[in-house]
Amino acid sequence: MNKSNKIILQACFVQGWDKFILGMLIPILVLFQLDRGLSLIQIGINMATYSGTVIILEIPSGFLADYFGNKKIYLLSILLNIASMLVLIFAKTNIWITFSFVLWGSGRAFSSGSLEAIFINKASFSNNHRNVEKLISYTEFTIPVSLALGALLGGFLPDLHVIKMLFIPLSDFYGINFLTASVFYLGLFIFFSIFVSDTIYEKEKYSKKDIKPKIIKHSDKKYYSILSIAFSTIKTNSVFFVIMLSSLAWGFAFSGLETFWQPRVFTITNEIGSTFIYGFLTTGYFLAEAMGSLISWPLCRLFGNKPYIFLFAQRLLLGGMFLVLSFMSGLGWFSIVYIGLLLFNGMSNPVEQSVLNRGIPSESRATLLSVISFLMQAGGLIGALSGGILSEVKGISFTWQLGGAILILSSFTYLWIYTKKRKNNEL
């Protein structure tokens, strides 16, 4: 196995492990809060707290990853996630649940740029864009599959009532998910510490081969170099600007979907107590995303290999499916449209990430990826706060209709960048 394939395999394994743990929590996260007596507004505030924490720490964490090393910052994120799970295991009041979301949001912020940057930097040192494209395509497939498998387990765990066999005071039968997640996070921490090297060592090896490192080693100069490269990219890269706007819109729309699909199903199924249906739908959610990511580049090439036109059409149809979903009142049709919506969503990830990373310098990659994640979380924060209020006052359907309209409007940013690049003969 050559070096590039080893990097891809390692990236898929680590990111798959990370997202498998997250998948275990998604089916029960809102149900857990409903069980604790929280209203939709309170749940929206907790999700906003999570997003707000990510927003505050997102860009600083990306810079710290570029400055101190991606590996150290990602390991810190795992420790924060473990702390969050331990709080949720024993949480009985909304104050402790909110505190756990602060810890969890901190973990998300410290992992968002650092984990991706480690493997993308490794793949890009050979100056082969195909390696980066291949890495992103495989990981974008692995992530939703791992989320799906984790969700299947996460929806099944509470129904086992394992809590009756344990001797620790878990908050309720959802606590088994948080306990299992803690154990898996600890395993990931140990594996990552031992087997994954930071990209700083790769830089040193390549610099010995007369490839000049762009970052000066003196700490002050390195500090200013990282920031200047990042700001220059934000100011001059029109693709980066468009993806910034589209990430903000996506975060708003999907915050409303991800927060309130469980209460909507809870109503449709007449409050059926089993969590299996939530795990099943979450599994379908992520498997559909995986399938979408798998067919995204073949579809893009089938329609003329024009990524910006492809992204425009994909985002336009995605917004339309939000509108259709808002009118579904039966579990069968709701499930079909819901999973189909995620299929369309998955189609954008490999194409968008590939065109984005082509224009990002490796020296500031974690910082710039954190900027994108920052805006996505900002959209999520706005969506969670406004969605909680709108869903309580006007209904969940209205929240999804608003999100769909915003996605449709955001699709035209891709059409704008295509027109601009074609005018400048950059395509």
TORDREN-574878 format. One record per residue (C-alpha): x, y, z; residue in one letter; residue number from 1. Coordinates in pm, whole numbers, plus 32768, in hexadecimal, padded with zeros to 4 digits. Each point is the difference from the previous one (the first is absolute). Example, Ala and Ser with C-alpha at 12.3 -4.5 7.8 and 13.67 -1.06 7.14 Angstrom:
2
PT     x     y     z  residu  num
PT  84CE  7E3E  830C       A    1
PT  8089  8158  7FBE       S    2
//
This chain:
427
PT     x     y     z  residu  num
PT  8000  8000  8000       M    1
PT  8094  8150  7F99       N    2
PT  801C  8129  80E9       K    3
PT  7ED4  80C1  7F7A       S    4
PT  7F1B  7ED3  802A       N    5
PT  807C  7FCF  8164       K    6
PT  7FAB  8169  804E       I    7
PT  7EA2  7FD4  7F6F       I    8
PT  7FCA  7EBC  80C2       L    9
PT  8071  80A1  8144       Q   10
PT  7F2A  8134  7FC4       A   11
PT  7ECC  7F2C  7FBB       C   12
PT  803A  7F2C  8135       F   13
PT  8034  8124  80EF       V   14
PT  7EEA  80DB  7F78       Q   15
PT  7F1B  7ED4  7FEE       G   16
PT  8045  7FAF  816C       W   17
PT  7FC3  8168  8066       D   18
PT  7EB6  8018  7F45       K   19
PT  7F8B  7EA7  8071       F   20
PT  8000  8085  8163       I   21
PT  7F3C  8135  7F99       L   22
PT  7F07  7F20  7F4B       G   23
PT  7FB2  7F48  8145       M   24
PT  7F8B  8146  809C       L   25
PT  7F31  809A  7EE9       I   26
PT  7EC8  7F1F  8018       P   27
PT  7FCB  8044  8172       I   28
PT  8089  815E  8039       L   29
PT  7EB8  80BD  7FDC       V   30
PT  7F35  7EE2  8095       L   31
PT  80E1  800C  8132       F   32
PT  7FB4  8171  802E       Q   33
PT  7E8B  7FCE  7FC8       L   34
PT  8009  7EEE  8105       D   35
PT  809D  80F3  80F4       R   36
PT  7ED4  80E5  7FCE       G   37
PT  809C  8107  7F1C       L   38
PT  7F29  80C2  7F0A       S   39
PT  8055  8032  7E8F       L   40
PT  8079  815E  8054       I   41
PT  80E8  7F7B  8110       Q   42
PT  8081  7EF4  7F15       I   43
PT  803D  810D  7EFA       G   44
PT  80BE  80CE  8102       I   45
PT  80DB  7ED5  8058       N   46
PT  804F  7FC5  7E91       M   47
PT  8049  8173  7FDF       A   48
PT  80E7  7FE7  812D       T   49
PT  80BC  7EEA  7F4F       Y   50
PT  8019  80CE  7EC1       S   51
PT  805A  813B  80BF       G   52
PT  811E  7F4E  80B0       T   53
PT  8080  7F81  7EB3       V   54
PT  7FE7  815E  7F6D       I   55
PT  80C8  809D  811A       I   56
PT  8115  7EFA  7FF3       L   57
PT  7FF9  7F9E  7E8F       E   58
PT  80FC  80EE  7F67       I   59
PT  80E6  8012  8132       P   60
PT  800A  7E83  800C       S   61
PT  8059  7FEF  7E8F       G   62
PT  811C  80F5  8033       F   63
PT  807B  7F3E  8130       L   64
PT  7FFE  7EC2  7F2E       A   65
PT  80D8  80A8  7EF6       D   66
PT  80E3  8094  810B       Y   67
PT  802E  7EE5  80FC       F   68
PT  7FB1  7ED6  7F24       G   69
PT  7EBD  7F60  7F8E       N   70
PT  8036  7EC1  80C6       K   71
PT  8015  80AB  8154       K   72
PT  7EC5  80CB  7FC0       I   73
PT  7F3A  7ED3  7F87       Y   74
PT  8063  7F36  8133       L   75
PT  7F86  8122  80D6       L   76
PT  7EB2  7FF1  7F47       S   77
PT  7FD9  7E8F  805A       I   78
PT  8038  804C  8171       L   79
PT  7EF6  8112  7FF3       L   80
PT  7F0B  7F0D  7F5C       N   81
PT  8040  7EFF  8110       I   82
PT  7FBE  8108  810A       A   83
PT  7EB9  805C  7F54       S   84
PT  7F8D  7E96  7FF9       M   85
PT  8051  7FD1  8170       L   86
PT  7F2D  812F  805A       V   87
PT  7EDB  7F80  7F31       L   88
PT  8014  7EAB  80A8       I   89
PT  7F9E  809C  814C       F   90
PT  7F40  8136  7F88       A   91
PT  7EA8  802C  8098       K   92
PT  7FC3  8175  7FCD       T   93
PT  800F  80E8  7ED5       N   94
PT  8125  80BF  8099       I   95
PT  80DF  7ECE  7FEF       W   96
PT  7F81  7FA6  7EA5       I   97
PT  8055  815F  7F88       T   98
PT  815A  7FE7  809F       F   99
PT  803B  7EB7  7F4A       S  100
PT  7FAC  80AD  7EB7       F  101
PT  8107  8107  804C       V  102
PT  8104  7EEC  802F       L  103
PT  7F85  7F4A  7ECA       W  104
PT  8007  813D  7F2F       G  105
PT  8164  803E  8076       S  106
PT  8060  7EA3  7F90       G  107
PT  7F5D  803B  7EAE       R  108
PT  80BA  8148  7FD0       A  109
PT  8153  7F6A  804F       F  110
PT  7FCA  7EDA  7F15       S  111
PT  7F5D  80AE  7ED6       S  112
PT  8138  8081  7F53       G  113
PT  810F  7F30  80A3       S  114
PT  7F8F  7EA1  7FA1       L  115
PT  7FC0  804B  7E90       E  116
PT  813E  80D0  7FE3       A  117
PT  80E1  7EE5  807B       I  118
PT  7FA1  7F14  7EE6       F  119
PT  7FC9  8103  7EEC       I  120
PT  8158  8090  8046       N  121
PT  8099  7EA5  7FF3       K  122
PT  7F58  7FBD  7EB1       A  123
PT  8059  8154  7F6C       S  124
PT  8176  7FFD  8044       F  125
PT  8037  7F46  7EB9       S  126
PT  7F5B  8126  7F47       N  127
PT  7F0C  7F0D  7F62       N  128
PT  7E9E  808E  8005       H  129
PT  7F7B  7EAB  7FA1       R  130
PT  8079  7F74  814E       N  131
PT  7F3D  810A  80BD       V  132
PT  7EC9  7FC9  7F2B       E  133
PT  8018  7E88  8039       K  134
PT  8031  802F  8177       L  135
PT  7ED1  80E5  801D       I  136
PT  7F26  7F18  7F2E       S  137
PT  8050  7ED0  80D6       Y  138
PT  7FDD  80B3  814E       T  139
PT  7EBD  80A8  7F93       E  140
PT  7F79  7EA3  7FBD       F  141
PT  808D  7F6B  8141       T  142
PT  7F78  8110  80E5       I  143
PT  7E8B  7FD5  7FBA       P  144
PT  8020  7E82  7FFA       V  145
PT  80A3  8010  8157       S  146
PT  7EF5  80EF  807C       L  147
PT  7EF8  7F10  7F7D       A  148
PT  8096  7ED2  80AE       L  149
PT  8027  80C6  8141       G  150
PT  7E98  8079  7FE8       A  151
PT  7F83  7E9C  7FD2       L  152
PT  80B0  7F9C  8141       L  153
PT  7F95  8142  80AC       G  154
PT  7E91  7FC7  7FB5       G  155
PT  8016  7E98  8074       F  156
PT  80C2  802E  8146       L  157
PT  7EEC  809E  80D5       P  158
PT  7F09  7EEE  7FA1       D  159
PT  80EE  7EFC  8093       L  160
PT  7FC8  8097  815B       H  161
PT  816A  7FAF  8058       V  162
PT  7FE5  8105  8112       I  163
PT  7F55  7EFA  80DA       K  164
PT  8141  7F35  7FFD       M  165
PT  80E1  8123  805F       L  166
PT  8057  8079  8159       F  167
PT  803D  816E  7FAF       I  168
PT  7EF0  810A  8025       P  169
PT  7FC4  805C  7E92       L  170
PT  7F0D  8121  7FCA       S  171
PT  7F0A  7F1C  7F45       D  172
PT  8006  7EE8  7F01       F  173
PT  8094  80EE  7EFA       Y  174
PT  8137  8014  80DA       G  175
PT  8082  7EB9  7F6F       I  176
PT  8041  80B9  7EB9       N  177
PT  80D3  8107  80B0       F  178
PT  80C0  7EF6  80C3       L  179
PT  8049  7F38  7EC4       T  180
PT  8070  813E  7F4E       A  181
PT  80F2  804D  811C       S  182
PT  80A4  7EAB  7FDE       V  183
PT  8020  8023  7E85       F  184
PT  8094  815E  8021       Y  185
PT  8104  7F7B  80F2       L  186
PT  805F  7EF0  7F07       G  187
PT  801E  8105  7EEB       L  188
PT  80DF  80D8  80DC       F  189
PT  80EF  7EDD  803E       I  190
PT  8008  7F97  7E90       F  191
PT  8036  8162  7F7F       F  192
PT  8114  8043  80FD       S  193
PT  80C3  7ECD  7F95       I  194
PT  7FC6  7FD4  7E8B       F  195
PT  7FC0  8157  7F63       V  196
PT  8124  80EE  7FCE       S  197
PT  7FD6  8175  7FDC       D  198
PT  803F  80A3  7EAF       T  199
PT  8119  80D8  808D       I  200
PT  80E4  7ED1  7FD9       Y  201
PT  7F94  7FDA  7E96       E  202
PT  805D  816D  7FC5       K  203
PT  815A  7FC5  808E       E  204
PT  8038  7ED1  7F1F       K  205
PT  7F96  80BC  7EC9       Y  206
PT  80CB  8133  805C       S  207
PT  8134  7F21  8000       K  208
PT  7FB1  7FB6  7E93       K  209
PT  802A  8171  7FA6       D  210
PT  7E8D  8049  8011       I  211
PT  7FFF  814C  80B5       K  212
PT  7F10  8015  8122       P  213
PT  7F2D  8138  7FE6       K  214
PT  7FF1  8034  8178       I  215
PT  8131  809A  80A6       I  216
PT  805C  7F3E  8137       K  217
PT  8027  812B  80EA       H  218
PT  7EC2  7FFF  80D3       S  219
PT  7FA1  816E  7FC9       D  220
PT  803B  7FEF  7E8A       K  221
PT  7F44  7EB7  7FF1       K  222
PT  7EDC  80A2  80B7       Y  223
PT  7FE8  811E  7F06       Y  224
PT  803C  7F1A  7ED6       S  225
PT  7ED8  7F22  8058       I  226
PT  7F19  812A  802C       L  227
PT  8075  80BD  7ECC       S  228
PT  7FD5  7ECF  7F1F       I  229
PT  7EA5  7FC1  8091       A  230
PT  7F89  8169  7FD7       F  231
PT  808F  8013  7EA2       S  232
PT  7F3E  7EC9  7F9C       T  233
PT  7EBB  8086  8092       I  234
PT  8029  814E  7F4C       K  235
PT  806A  7F82  7EAB       T  236
PT  7F6A  7EA5  7FD1       N  237
PT  7E9F  8026  7F73       S  238
PT  7FBC  7E89  8020       V  239
PT  804E  8014  8172       F  240
PT  7F13  812A  801F       F  241
PT  7EE2  7F45  7F56       V  242
PT  802E  7ECC  80D8       I  243
PT  8002  80E1  8133       M  244
PT  7EA6  8084  7FA0       L  245
PT  7F78  7EAB  7FA3       S  246
PT  807F  7F6D  814A       S  247
PT  7F44  810C  80C1       L  248
PT  7EBE  7FAE  7F46       A  249
PT  8032  7E89  8026       W  250
PT  803C  8022  8176       G  251
PT  7EBA  80C1  802C       F  252
PT  7F2A  7F0D  7F39       A  253
PT  8090  7EBD  8089       F  254
PT  7FF6  807A  8166       S  255
PT  7E86  8009  7FE2       G  256
PT  7FF8  7EA8  7F5E       L  257
PT  80F1  7F51  80ED       E  258
PT  7F67  8099  813B       T  259
PT  7E90  7FC8  7FB4       F  260
PT  7FE1  7EC6  7F2B       W  261
PT  7FEC  7F29  813A       Q  262
PT  7EE0  80C7  809C       P  263
PT  7F52  7FF5  7EAC       R  264
PT  801E  7E83  7FED       V  265
PT  7F9A  7FEF  816F       F  266
PT  7EB9  80AB  7F9E       T  267
PT  7FCD  7F38  7EBD       I  268
PT  802A  7EB2  80B7       T  269
PT  7F15  8067  8119       N  270
PT  811D  8004  80FD       E  271
PT  8071  7E96  7FD5       I  272
PT  80F3  7FB6  811B       G  273
PT  8101  7F2C  7F42       S  274
PT  813B  80B2  7F8D       T  275
PT  8042  7F07  7EE6       F  276
PT  7F42  80CD  7EF9       I  277
PT  80E0  812B  804E       Y  278
PT  8139  7F2D  7FDB       G  279
PT  7F78  7F6D  7EBD       F  280
PT  7FB3  8157  7F69       L  281
PT  814F  808A  8070       T  282
PT  80AC  7ED7  7F5E       T  283
PT  7F40  8041  7EBE       G  284
PT  8061  816E  801F       Y  285
PT  8173  7FB9  7FFE       F  286
PT  7FFD  7EDE  7F0C       L  287
PT  7F4C  80E5  7F0B       A  288
PT  810E  8107  8036       E  289
PT  810A  7EF8  7FC4       A  290
PT  7F58  7F95  7EBB       M  291
PT  7FE6  816C  7F99       G  292
PT  8172  8039  803C       S  293
PT  8055  7EC4  7F3E       L  294
PT  7F45  806E  7EC7       I  295
PT  804D  8174  8014       S  296
PT  813A  800F  7F27       W  297
PT  7F7F  7F03  7EFF       P  298
PT  7EC2  80D0  7FDE       L  299
PT  80C8  8140  7FEB       C  300
PT  80D7  7F71  7EE8       R  301
PT  7ECE  7F6E  7F54       L  302
PT  7F6F  815D  7FE5       F  303
PT  8131  80A2  7F65       G  304
PT  80F0  8007  812B       N  305
PT  7F89  8159  8066       K  306
PT  800D  7FF9  817F       P  307
PT  7F61  8156  8039       Y  308
PT  7ED7  7FB4  7F1E       I  309
PT  7FE0  7EAF  80AC       F  310
PT  8003  80A6  8159       L  311
PT  7F00  8102  7F8E       F  312
PT  7F0C  7EF1  7F8D       A  313
PT  803D  7F2B  8134       Q  314
PT  7FC1  811D  80F4       R  315
PT  7EC9  8072  7F40       L  316
PT  7F67  7EA2  800F       L  317
PT  8065  7FDA  816C       L  318
PT  7F3E  8139  805F       G  319
PT  7ED4  7F7E  7F3F       G  320
PT  8006  7EBA  80C2       M  321
PT  7FF7  80C3  8147       F  322
PT  7EBB  809A  7F8A       L  323
PT  7F71  7EAB  7FA0       V  324
PT  8066  7F66  814F       L  325
PT  7F4A  8110  80C0       S  326
PT  7EB3  7F81  7F76       F  327
PT  8036  7E8D  8051       M  328
PT  7F19  7F7E  8112       S  329
PT  801D  7E85  7FD9       G  330
PT  812E  7F3C  8078       L  331
PT  8032  7F47  7EB4       G  332
PT  800E  812F  7F1B       W  333
PT  80B4  80CB  8108       F  334
PT  8111  7EF5  8011       S  335
PT  8024  7FEF  7E85       I  336
PT  801D  8179  7FD0       V  337
PT  80DD  8027  8133       Y  338
PT  80F9  7EFA  7F8A       I  339
PT  7FEF  8085  7E9A       G  340
PT  804F  815B  807F       L  341
PT  813B  7F7C  80A5       L  342
PT  8062  7F4E  7EBF       L  343
PT  8001  8151  7F4F       F  344
PT  80BB  809D  8122       N  345
PT  8115  7EFD  7FED       G  346
PT  8038  8049  7E90       M  347
PT  8095  8156  8048       S  348
PT  810C  7FA2  80FF       N  349
PT  811A  7F62  7F2E       P  350
PT  7FDC  80FA  7EE3       V  351
PT  7FEB  8131  80E2       E  352
PT  811C  7F8E  80E1       Q  353
PT  80E0  7FB6  7ED7       S  354
PT  7FD7  8154  7F5B       V  355
PT  8029  80A3  8155       L  356
PT  8142  7F4D  8063       N  357
PT  80A6  8040  7EB1       R  358
PT  8019  816F  805B       G  359
PT  8063  7FDB  816E       I  360
PT  8174  8010  805D       P  361
PT  8063  7EE5  80EB       S  362
PT  80AA  80F1  80F5       E  363
PT  7EAF  8099  805C       S  364
PT  7F1C  7EE1  7FA8       R  365
PT  7F7E  7FBF  8160       A  366
PT  7FBE  8174  8032       T  367
PT  7F44  8022  7EB8       L  368
PT  7F38  7EC2  802E       L  369
PT  7FA3  8086  8156       S  370
PT  7F80  813F  7F5B       V  371
PT  7F15  7F2D  7F2B       I  372
PT  7F93  7F38  8130       S  373
PT  7FD6  8146  80C3       F  374
PT  7F07  8084  7F02       L  375
PT  7F4B  7EB2  7FF0       M  376
PT  7FDC  8005  8179       Q  377
PT  7F95  816E  7FF7       A  378
PT  7EEA  7F9D  7F14       G  379
PT  7FB0  7EE0  80EA       G  380
PT  7FF2  80E9  812B       L  381
PT  7F0C  80E9  7F51       I  382
PT  7F38  7ED6  7F84       G  383
PT  7FEF  7F5D  8157       A  384
PT  7F8F  813D  80B4       L  385
PT  7F08  8075  7EFA       S  386
PT  7F95  7E9B  7FAF       G  387
PT  7FAA  7FB6  8169       G  388
PT  7F25  8134  8017       I  389
PT  7F62  7FD6  7EA7       L  390
PT  7FBD  7E8D  8036       S  391
PT  7F56  8047  814B       E  392
PT  7F31  8122  7F77       V  393
PT  7FC2  7FAE  7E8E       K  394
PT  805D  7E90  7FEB       G  395
PT  8125  7F2D  7F8B       I  396
PT  7F82  8008  7E97       S  397
PT  802D  8179  7FEE       F  398
PT  8165  7FE3  8082       T  399
PT  8054  7F09  7EEC       W  400
PT  7F58  80D5  7EF6       Q  401
PT  80D4  8129  8066       L  402
PT  813A  7F2A  7FF6       G  403
PT  7FA6  7F7F  7EA5       G  404
PT  7FCE  8161  7F7C       A  405
PT  8155  806B  8084       I  406
PT  80A9  7ED2  7F5E       L  407
PT  7F5C  8054  7EB1       I  408
PT  807E  8166  8016       L  409
PT  815F  7F8B  805E       S  410
PT  8011  7F1F  7ECC       S  411
PT  802A  8132  7F22       F  412
PT  8154  804D  809E       T  413
PT  808C  7ED0  7F46       Y  414
PT  7F6A  8080  7EBD       L  415
PT  80A5  8151  8042       W  416
PT  815B  7F68  8033       I  417
PT  7FD7  7F2E  7EC4       Y  418
PT  7FA8  8137  7F35       T  419
PT  8123  80C1  8097       K  420
PT  80FF  7EEE  7FBB       K  421
PT  7F80  7FCC  7E9F       R  422
PT  801C  8174  7FBD       K  423
PT  8168  7FFD  8080       N  424
PT  8051  7EC3  7F39       N  425
PT  8051  7F41  813F       E  426
PT  7F2F  7ECB  7FAB       L  427
//
